[in-house]
Amino acid sequence: MLINPLYQPVAGHDFADLIADYPLGIIVGSELVATHMPMLAVREPDGSVVVESHIPLADPLHTVLAAGREVLLIFPGPSAYISPDWYTHAGLPTYDFEPVHIRGQATMMDQPAPEDHLRRLIDHHENRVRPRQEGPDTAAPGSSSGPWRMNDSAEDSMHRLLRVIAGFRLRPRSVEFKSKIGQNRPADEVPITAQHLSLMRHPDARYLADLMKRVTVPRDDTDPPTDG
């Protein structure tokens, strides 16, 4: 992935944060076979990050992963259109976005690790379901006021699922993280862009707006604005 030097990751926001917020990734094998799977970025005690996921045994990529062949993981991340109507200086339309590309070889999980992985994956998503976190007054009709928990029926379904999937862990050989959040524009335009994005319906736009507000967007203001 081509990464303009302007669009290096910003302090306080790394690729593991992005995967936590956008965990549905794409596994691509050398034969250009791809599949979409939810993944977790697990921070190890030494500070490194390992990506873990699972894959159906019937998926052709299971054979690729099990053989230890290198794969590419793609996390498209958030994206939003940026209108030049928001600029205080002349410019062209563009997109702000945050993709991650990870390359590496997978190690297949032994039992009972896949079950532990699935439970942690479920917990990760359930704890991020905001209406449930916010309580019964804001939850959708019929939903509970807290994260969904496994019952006997769900336990049976999980055990059936475990018979037809394989879990894997991948320690990245390389990570490419492109964080384009307004570094190509003058610093005084960043809060204006963030404000416009925060008013848009799409959650990606609001995510990028929040990121622009939380982190320092590096830019050399002696440079002219650029597009792209």
ChimeraX commands (.cxc) that place a marker at each C-alpha (Angstrom):
marker #1 position 0.00,0.00,0.00 radius 0.5
marker #1 position 1.38,3.38,-0.98 radius 0.5
marker #1 position 1.59,5.64,2.07 radius 0.5
marker #1 position 2.31,9.33,1.60 radius 0.5
marker #1 position 4.73,10.40,4.39 radius 0.5
marker #1 position 2.05,12.84,5.55 radius 0.5
marker #1 position -0.27,9.96,6.40 radius 0.5
marker #1 position 1.79,8.04,8.92 radius 0.5
marker #1 position -0.08,6.87,12.07 radius 0.5
marker #1 position -0.73,9.61,14.60 radius 0.5
marker #1 position 0.32,9.42,18.24 radius 0.5
marker #1 position -2.29,7.94,20.54 radius 0.5
marker #1 position -3.99,5.84,17.88 radius 0.5
marker #1 position -2.38,2.65,16.55 radius 0.5
marker #1 position -3.43,-0.17,14.24 radius 0.5
marker #1 position -4.67,-2.31,17.14 radius 0.5
marker #1 position -7.09,0.50,18.09 radius 0.5
marker #1 position -8.36,0.55,14.52 radius 0.5
marker #1 position -8.92,-3.22,14.48 radius 0.5
marker #1 position -10.74,-3.02,17.81 radius 0.5
marker #1 position -13.16,-0.51,16.30 radius 0.5
marker #1 position -13.39,-2.12,12.84 radius 0.5
marker #1 position -12.77,-5.84,13.44 radius 0.5
marker #1 position -14.28,-7.25,10.25 radius 0.5
marker #1 position -11.22,-7.86,8.08 radius 0.5
marker #1 position -10.40,-9.57,4.80 radius 0.5
marker #1 position -8.01,-12.52,4.58 radius 0.5
marker #1 position -6.32,-12.70,1.18 radius 0.5
marker #1 position -4.30,-15.73,0.05 radius 0.5
marker #1 position -1.61,-15.90,-2.60 radius 0.5
marker #1 position -4.08,-17.25,-5.18 radius 0.5
marker #1 position -6.18,-14.08,-4.75 radius 0.5
marker #1 position -8.78,-16.02,-2.78 radius 0.5
marker #1 position -10.30,-13.88,-0.06 radius 0.5
marker #1 position -12.77,-14.20,2.80 radius 0.5
marker #1 position -14.21,-11.79,5.36 radius 0.5
marker #1 position -13.88,-12.66,9.06 radius 0.5
marker #1 position -14.10,-10.81,12.38 radius 0.5
marker #1 position -10.73,-10.57,14.11 radius 0.5
marker #1 position -9.19,-9.47,17.39 radius 0.5
marker #1 position -5.95,-7.57,17.90 radius 0.5
marker #1 position -4.51,-9.03,21.10 radius 0.5
marker #1 position -1.85,-7.03,22.94 radius 0.5
marker #1 position 0.83,-9.35,24.34 radius 0.5
marker #1 position 2.63,-8.72,27.67 radius 0.5
marker #1 position 5.74,-7.59,25.75 radius 0.5
marker #1 position 3.71,-4.89,23.95 radius 0.5
marker #1 position 3.52,-6.69,20.61 radius 0.5
marker #1 position 0.18,-7.31,18.89 radius 0.5
marker #1 position -1.08,-10.66,17.59 radius 0.5
marker #1 position -4.17,-10.93,15.36 radius 0.5
marker #1 position -6.46,-13.86,16.02 radius 0.5
marker #1 position -9.52,-15.12,14.23 radius 0.5
marker #1 position -11.20,-18.29,12.97 radius 0.5
marker #1 position -12.18,-19.71,9.60 radius 0.5
marker #1 position -14.58,-22.42,8.38 radius 0.5
marker #1 position -12.89,-25.73,7.64 radius 0.5
marker #1 position -14.71,-25.70,4.29 radius 0.5
marker #1 position -13.13,-22.39,3.25 radius 0.5
marker #1 position -10.24,-22.83,0.76 radius 0.5
marker #1 position -8.20,-20.39,2.83 radius 0.5
marker #1 position -8.21,-22.82,5.74 radius 0.5
marker #1 position -5.75,-24.98,3.78 radius 0.5
marker #1 position -3.59,-21.92,3.07 radius 0.5
marker #1 position -3.50,-20.88,6.72 radius 0.5
marker #1 position -2.90,-24.39,8.01 radius 0.5
marker #1 position 0.03,-24.83,5.60 radius 0.5
marker #1 position 1.71,-21.75,7.07 radius 0.5
marker #1 position 1.68,-19.82,3.81 radius 0.5
marker #1 position 1.81,-16.04,4.11 radius 0.5
marker #1 position -1.48,-14.18,3.86 radius 0.5
marker #1 position -2.53,-10.55,3.71 radius 0.5
marker #1 position -5.06,-9.22,6.21 radius 0.5
marker #1 position -6.90,-6.08,5.11 radius 0.5
marker #1 position -8.91,-3.91,7.48 radius 0.5
marker #1 position -10.64,-1.22,5.37 radius 0.5
marker #1 position -11.43,0.88,8.45 radius 0.5
marker #1 position -13.49,4.08,8.35 radius 0.5
marker #1 position -13.79,6.37,5.33 radius 0.5
marker #1 position -15.59,9.61,4.55 radius 0.5
marker #1 position -15.88,12.01,1.62 radius 0.5
marker #1 position -14.39,15.46,2.21 radius 0.5
marker #1 position -16.05,18.32,0.30 radius 0.5
marker #1 position -13.91,21.29,-0.85 radius 0.5
marker #1 position -16.88,23.44,0.13 radius 0.5
marker #1 position -15.59,23.03,3.71 radius 0.5
marker #1 position -12.15,24.46,2.93 radius 0.5
marker #1 position -10.94,27.96,3.71 radius 0.5
marker #1 position -8.28,27.50,0.99 radius 0.5
marker #1 position -8.79,26.26,-2.56 radius 0.5
marker #1 position -8.77,22.49,-3.00 radius 0.5
marker #1 position -10.34,19.43,-4.58 radius 0.5
marker #1 position -12.67,16.75,-3.21 radius 0.5
marker #1 position -10.94,13.88,-1.42 radius 0.5
marker #1 position -11.49,11.07,1.08 radius 0.5
marker #1 position -10.17,10.69,4.58 radius 0.5
marker #1 position -9.72,7.06,5.61 radius 0.5
marker #1 position -7.74,4.60,7.74 radius 0.5
marker #1 position -6.84,1.21,6.23 radius 0.5
marker #1 position -4.50,-1.39,7.73 radius 0.5
marker #1 position -2.60,-4.09,5.79 radius 0.5
marker #1 position -0.92,-6.90,7.74 radius 0.5
marker #1 position 1.22,-9.69,6.32 radius 0.5
marker #1 position 2.29,-12.83,8.12 radius 0.5
marker #1 position 1.97,-16.56,8.59 radius 0.5
marker #1 position -0.74,-18.05,10.76 radius 0.5
marker #1 position -0.37,-20.57,13.56 radius 0.5
marker #1 position -3.43,-22.76,14.00 radius 0.5
marker #1 position -4.94,-22.99,17.48 radius 0.5
marker #1 position -5.10,-26.23,19.43 radius 0.5
marker #1 position -8.15,-27.07,21.53 radius 0.5
marker #1 position -9.57,-25.51,23.67 radius 0.5
marker #1 position -8.16,-22.20,22.39 radius 0.5
marker #1 position -10.77,-21.72,19.59 radius 0.5
marker #1 position -13.60,-21.75,22.11 radius 0.5
marker #1 position -11.82,-19.21,24.29 radius 0.5
marker #1 position -11.26,-17.06,21.20 radius 0.5
marker #1 position -14.96,-17.16,20.26 radius 0.5
marker #1 position -16.02,-16.20,23.78 radius 0.5
marker #1 position -13.63,-13.25,23.84 radius 0.5
marker #1 position -14.75,-12.20,20.36 radius 0.5
marker #1 position -18.39,-12.26,21.49 radius 0.5
marker #1 position -17.57,-10.30,24.64 radius 0.5
marker #1 position -15.63,-7.73,22.60 radius 0.5
marker #1 position -18.62,-7.05,20.37 radius 0.5
marker #1 position -21.30,-7.25,23.07 radius 0.5
marker #1 position -19.45,-4.75,25.25 radius 0.5
marker #1 position -19.42,-2.32,22.34 radius 0.5
marker #1 position -23.15,-2.49,21.59 radius 0.5
marker #1 position -23.86,1.06,22.74 radius 0.5
marker #1 position -27.65,0.97,23.19 radius 0.5
marker #1 position -27.28,-1.92,25.61 radius 0.5
marker #1 position -24.48,-0.16,27.43 radius 0.5
marker #1 position -26.59,2.96,27.77 radius 0.5
marker #1 position -29.40,1.17,29.57 radius 0.5
marker #1 position -33.04,0.13,29.04 radius 0.5
marker #1 position -34.31,3.64,28.39 radius 0.5
marker #1 position -32.30,3.94,25.18 radius 0.5
marker #1 position -32.16,0.29,24.14 radius 0.5
marker #1 position -34.16,-0.92,21.16 radius 0.5
marker #1 position -37.49,-2.65,21.95 radius 0.5
marker #1 position -36.96,-6.23,23.05 radius 0.5
marker #1 position -33.25,-5.83,23.86 radius 0.5
marker #1 position -31.76,-6.22,27.32 radius 0.5
marker #1 position -30.06,-3.49,29.33 radius 0.5
marker #1 position -26.71,-5.29,29.34 radius 0.5
marker #1 position -24.46,-7.34,27.06 radius 0.5
marker #1 position -25.95,-10.58,25.75 radius 0.5
marker #1 position -24.72,-13.67,27.60 radius 0.5
marker #1 position -24.53,-17.31,26.57 radius 0.5
marker #1 position -27.38,-19.62,27.63 radius 0.5
marker #1 position -27.71,-23.41,27.29 radius 0.5
marker #1 position -29.07,-23.19,23.75 radius 0.5
marker #1 position -26.25,-20.88,22.67 radius 0.5
marker #1 position -23.68,-23.18,24.31 radius 0.5
marker #1 position -24.98,-26.08,22.20 radius 0.5
marker #1 position -24.77,-23.94,19.05 radius 0.5
marker #1 position -21.21,-22.92,19.88 radius 0.5
marker #1 position -20.09,-26.51,20.35 radius 0.5
marker #1 position -21.58,-27.41,16.97 radius 0.5
marker #1 position -19.79,-24.43,15.42 radius 0.5
marker #1 position -16.48,-25.46,16.94 radius 0.5
marker #1 position -16.62,-28.72,14.99 radius 0.5
marker #1 position -16.58,-26.92,11.63 radius 0.5
marker #1 position -14.11,-24.05,12.20 radius 0.5
marker #1 position -10.44,-23.64,13.01 radius 0.5
marker #1 position -8.92,-20.85,15.07 radius 0.5
marker #1 position -5.64,-19.17,14.19 radius 0.5
marker #1 position -3.21,-16.55,15.45 radius 0.5
marker #1 position -1.05,-14.39,13.22 radius 0.5
marker #1 position 2.01,-12.48,14.40 radius 0.5
marker #1 position 2.53,-9.66,11.87 radius 0.5
marker #1 position 5.64,-9.77,9.72 radius 0.5
marker #1 position 4.77,-6.30,8.44 radius 0.5
marker #1 position 2.10,-3.70,9.20 radius 0.5
marker #1 position 1.06,-0.85,6.93 radius 0.5
marker #1 position -1.25,1.65,8.61 radius 0.5
marker #1 position -2.38,4.68,6.64 radius 0.5
marker #1 position -4.09,7.38,8.69 radius 0.5
marker #1 position -5.37,10.16,6.41 radius 0.5
marker #1 position -7.23,12.61,8.62 radius 0.5
marker #1 position -6.59,16.05,7.19 radius 0.5
marker #1 position -2.79,16.23,7.24 radius 0.5
marker #1 position -2.92,17.40,3.62 radius 0.5
marker #1 position -4.77,20.58,4.60 radius 0.5
marker #1 position -3.83,23.65,6.68 radius 0.5
marker #1 position -4.17,23.14,10.43 radius 0.5
marker #1 position -7.00,25.67,10.76 radius 0.5
marker #1 position -9.16,23.55,8.44 radius 0.5
marker #1 position -8.96,20.38,10.55 radius 0.5
marker #1 position -11.51,21.45,13.22 radius 0.5
marker #1 position -13.82,22.76,10.49 radius 0.5
marker #1 position -13.66,19.45,8.64 radius 0.5
marker #1 position -14.21,17.56,11.90 radius 0.5
marker #1 position -17.30,19.62,12.62 radius 0.5
marker #1 position -18.79,18.88,9.20 radius 0.5
marker #1 position -18.01,15.16,9.54 radius 0.5
marker #1 position -19.61,15.04,12.99 radius 0.5
marker #1 position -22.91,16.19,11.47 radius 0.5
marker #1 position -23.01,13.44,8.84 radius 0.5
marker #1 position -25.22,10.36,9.24 radius 0.5
marker #1 position -22.61,7.72,8.51 radius 0.5
marker #1 position -20.81,6.45,11.63 radius 0.5
marker #1 position -17.50,6.37,9.74 radius 0.5
marker #1 position -17.67,10.14,9.30 radius 0.5
marker #1 position -18.39,10.66,12.99 radius 0.5
marker #1 position -15.58,8.27,13.91 radius 0.5
marker #1 position -13.07,10.26,11.85 radius 0.5
marker #1 position -14.41,13.52,13.29 radius 0.5
marker #1 position -13.88,12.24,16.81 radius 0.5
marker #1 position -10.37,11.09,15.91 radius 0.5
marker #1 position -9.49,14.51,14.48 radius 0.5
marker #1 position -10.66,16.11,17.72 radius 0.5
marker #1 position -8.80,13.66,20.00 radius 0.5
marker #1 position -5.37,13.48,18.38 radius 0.5
marker #1 position -2.90,16.02,17.12 radius 0.5
marker #1 position -2.84,16.05,13.33 radius 0.5
marker #1 position 0.80,16.72,12.34 radius 0.5
marker #1 position 1.34,19.16,9.51 radius 0.5
marker #1 position 4.03,21.51,8.33 radius 0.5
marker #1 position 2.03,24.71,7.78 radius 0.5
marker #1 position 4.80,26.11,5.60 radius 0.5
marker #1 position 3.71,23.63,2.93 radius 0.5
marker #1 position 0.85,24.52,0.56 radius 0.5
marker #1 position -2.36,22.45,0.78 radius 0.5
marker #1 position -2.34,19.25,-1.18 radius 0.5
marker #1 position -5.07,16.94,-2.41 radius 0.5
marker #1 position -5.15,13.17,-2.45 radius 0.5
marker link #1:1,2 radius 0.2
marker link #1:2,3 radius 0.2
marker link #1:3,4 radius 0.2
marker link #1:4,5 radius 0.2
marker link #1:5,6 radius 0.2
marker link #1:6,7 radius 0.2
marker link #1:7,8 radius 0.2
marker link #1:8,9 radius 0.2
marker link #1:9,10 radius 0.2
marker link #1:10,11 radius 0.2
marker link #1:11,12 radius 0.2
marker link #1:12,13 radius 0.2
marker link #1:13,14 radius 0.2
marker link #1:14,15 radius 0.2
marker link #1:15,16 radius 0.2
marker link #1:16,17 radius 0.2
marker link #1:17,18 radius 0.2
marker link #1:18,19 radius 0.2
marker link #1:19,20 radius 0.2
marker link #1:20,21 radius 0.2
marker link #1:21,22 radius 0.2
marker link #1:22,23 radius 0.2
marker link #1:23,24 radius 0.2
marker link #1:24,25 radius 0.2
marker link #1:25,26 radius 0.2
marker link #1:26,27 radius 0.2
marker link #1:27,28 radius 0.2
marker link #1:28,29 radius 0.2
marker link #1:29,30 radius 0.2
marker link #1:30,31 radius 0.2
marker link #1:31,32 radius 0.2
marker link #1:32,33 radius 0.2
marker link #1:33,34 radius 0.2
marker link #1:34,35 radius 0.2
marker link #1:35,36 radius 0.2
marker link #1:36,37 radius 0.2
marker link #1:37,38 radius 0.2
marker link #1:38,39 radius 0.2
marker link #1:39,40 radius 0.2
marker link #1:40,41 radius 0.2
marker link #1:41,42 radius 0.2
marker link #1:42,43 radius 0.2
marker link #1:43,44 radius 0.2
marker link #1:44,45 radius 0.2
marker link #1:45,46 radius 0.2
marker link #1:46,47 radius 0.2
marker link #1:47,48 radius 0.2
marker link #1:48,49 radius 0.2
marker link #1:49,50 radius 0.2
marker link #1:50,51 radius 0.2
marker link #1:51,52 radius 0.2
marker link #1:52,53 radius 0.2
marker link #1:53,54 radius 0.2
marker link #1:54,55 radius 0.2
marker link #1:55,56 radius 0.2
marker link #1:56,57 radius 0.2
marker link #1:57,58 radius 0.2
marker link #1:58,59 radius 0.2
marker link #1:59,60 radius 0.2
marker link #1:60,61 radius 0.2
marker link #1:61,62 radius 0.2
marker link #1:62,63 radius 0.2
marker link #1:63,64 radius 0.2
marker link #1:64,65 radius 0.2
marker link #1:65,66 radius 0.2
marker link #1:66,67 radius 0.2
marker link #1:67,68 radius 0.2
marker link #1:68,69 radius 0.2
marker link #1:69,70 radius 0.2
marker link #1:70,71 radius 0.2
marker link #1:71,72 radius 0.2
marker link #1:72,73 radius 0.2
marker link #1:73,74 radius 0.2
marker link #1:74,75 radius 0.2
marker link #1:75,76 radius 0.2
marker link #1:76,77 radius 0.2
marker link #1:77,78 radius 0.2
marker link #1:78,79 radius 0.2
marker link #1:79,80 radius 0.2
marker link #1:80,81 radius 0.2
marker link #1:81,82 radius 0.2
marker link #1:82,83 radius 0.2
marker link #1:83,84 radius 0.2
marker link #1:84,85 radius 0.2
marker link #1:85,86 radius 0.2
marker link #1:86,87 radius 0.2
marker link #1:87,88 radius 0.2
marker link #1:88,89 radius 0.2
marker link #1:89,90 radius 0.2
marker link #1:90,91 radius 0.2
marker link #1:91,92 radius 0.2
marker link #1:92,93 radius 0.2
marker link #1:93,94 radius 0.2
marker link #1:94,95 radius 0.2
marker link #1:95,96 radius 0.2
marker link #1:96,97 radius 0.2
marker link #1:97,98 radius 0.2
marker link #1:98,99 radius 0.2
marker link #1:99,100 radius 0.2
marker link #1:100,101 radius 0.2
marker link #1:101,102 radius 0.2
marker link #1:102,103 radius 0.2
marker link #1:103,104 radius 0.2
marker link #1:104,105 radius 0.2
marker link #1:105,106 radius 0.2
marker link #1:106,107 radius 0.2
marker link #1:107,108 radius 0.2
marker link #1:108,109 radius 0.2
marker link #1:109,110 radius 0.2
marker link #1:110,111 radius 0.2
marker link #1:111,112 radius 0.2
marker link #1:112,113 radius 0.2
marker link #1:113,114 radius 0.2
marker link #1:114,115 radius 0.2
marker link #1:115,116 radius 0.2
marker link #1:116,117 radius 0.2
marker link #1:117,118 radius 0.2
marker link #1:118,119 radius 0.2
marker link #1:119,120 radius 0.2
marker link #1:120,121 radius 0.2
marker link #1:121,122 radius 0.2
marker link #1:122,123 radius 0.2
marker link #1:123,124 radius 0.2
marker link #1:124,125 radius 0.2
marker link #1:125,126 radius 0.2
marker link #1:126,127 radius 0.2
marker link #1:127,128 radius 0.2
marker link #1:128,129 radius 0.2
marker link #1:129,130 radius 0.2
marker link #1:130,131 radius 0.2
marker link #1:131,132 radius 0.2
marker link #1:132,133 radius 0.2
marker link #1:133,134 radius 0.2
marker link #1:134,135 radius 0.2
marker link #1:135,136 radius 0.2
marker link #1:136,137 radius 0.2
marker link #1:137,138 radius 0.2
marker link #1:138,139 radius 0.2
marker link #1:139,140 radius 0.2
marker link #1:140,141 radius 0.2
marker link #1:141,142 radius 0.2
marker link #1:142,143 radius 0.2
marker link #1:143,144 radius 0.2
marker link #1:144,145 radius 0.2
marker link #1:145,146 radius 0.2
marker link #1:146,147 radius 0.2
marker link #1:147,148 radius 0.2
marker link #1:148,149 radius 0.2
marker link #1:149,150 radius 0.2
marker link #1:150,151 radius 0.2
marker link #1:151,152 radius 0.2
marker link #1:152,153 radius 0.2
marker link #1:153,154 radius 0.2
marker link #1:154,155 radius 0.2
marker link #1:155,156 radius 0.2
marker link #1:156,157 radius 0.2
marker link #1:157,158 radius 0.2
marker link #1:158,159 radius 0.2
marker link #1:159,160 radius 0.2
marker link #1:160,161 radius 0.2
marker link #1:161,162 radius 0.2
marker link #1:162,163 radius 0.2
marker link #1:163,164 radius 0.2
marker link #1:164,165 radius 0.2
marker link #1:165,166 radius 0.2
marker link #1:166,167 radius 0.2
marker link #1:167,168 radius 0.2
marker link #1:168,169 radius 0.2
marker link #1:169,170 radius 0.2
marker link #1:170,171 radius 0.2
marker link #1:171,172 radius 0.2
marker link #1:172,173 radius 0.2
marker link #1:173,174 radius 0.2
marker link #1:174,175 radius 0.2
marker link #1:175,176 radius 0.2
marker link #1:176,177 radius 0.2
marker link #1:177,178 radius 0.2
marker link #1:178,179 radius 0.2
marker link #1:179,180 radius 0.2
marker link #1:180,181 radius 0.2
marker link #1:181,182 radius 0.2
marker link #1:182,183 radius 0.2
marker link #1:183,184 radius 0.2
marker link #1:184,185 radius 0.2
marker link #1:185,186 radius 0.2
marker link #1:186,187 radius 0.2
marker link #1:187,188 radius 0.2
marker link #1:188,189 radius 0.2
marker link #1:189,190 radius 0.2
marker link #1:190,191 radius 0.2
marker link #1:191,192 radius 0.2
marker link #1:192,193 radius 0.2
marker link #1:193,194 radius 0.2
marker link #1:194,195 radius 0.2
marker link #1:195,196 radius 0.2
marker link #1:196,197 radius 0.2
marker link #1:197,198 radius 0.2
marker link #1:198,199 radius 0.2
marker link #1:199,200 radius 0.2
marker link #1:200,201 radius 0.2
marker link #1:201,202 radius 0.2
marker link #1:202,203 radius 0.2
marker link #1:203,204 radius 0.2
marker link #1:204,205 radius 0.2
marker link #1:205,206 radius 0.2
marker link #1:206,207 radius 0.2
marker link #1:207,208 radius 0.2
marker link #1:208,209 radius 0.2
marker link #1:209,210 radius 0.2
marker link #1:210,211 radius 0.2
marker link #1:211,212 radius 0.2
marker link #1:212,213 radius 0.2
marker link #1:213,214 radius 0.2
marker link #1:214,215 radius 0.2
marker link #1:215,216 radius 0.2
marker link #1:216,217 radius 0.2
marker link #1:217,218 radius 0.2
marker link #1:218,219 radius 0.2
marker link #1:219,220 radius 0.2
marker link #1:220,221 radius 0.2
marker link #1:221,222 radius 0.2
marker link #1:222,223 radius 0.2
marker link #1:223,224 radius 0.2
marker link #1:224,225 radius 0.2
marker link #1:225,226 radius 0.2
marker link #1:226,227 radius 0.2
marker link #1:227,228 radius 0.2
view
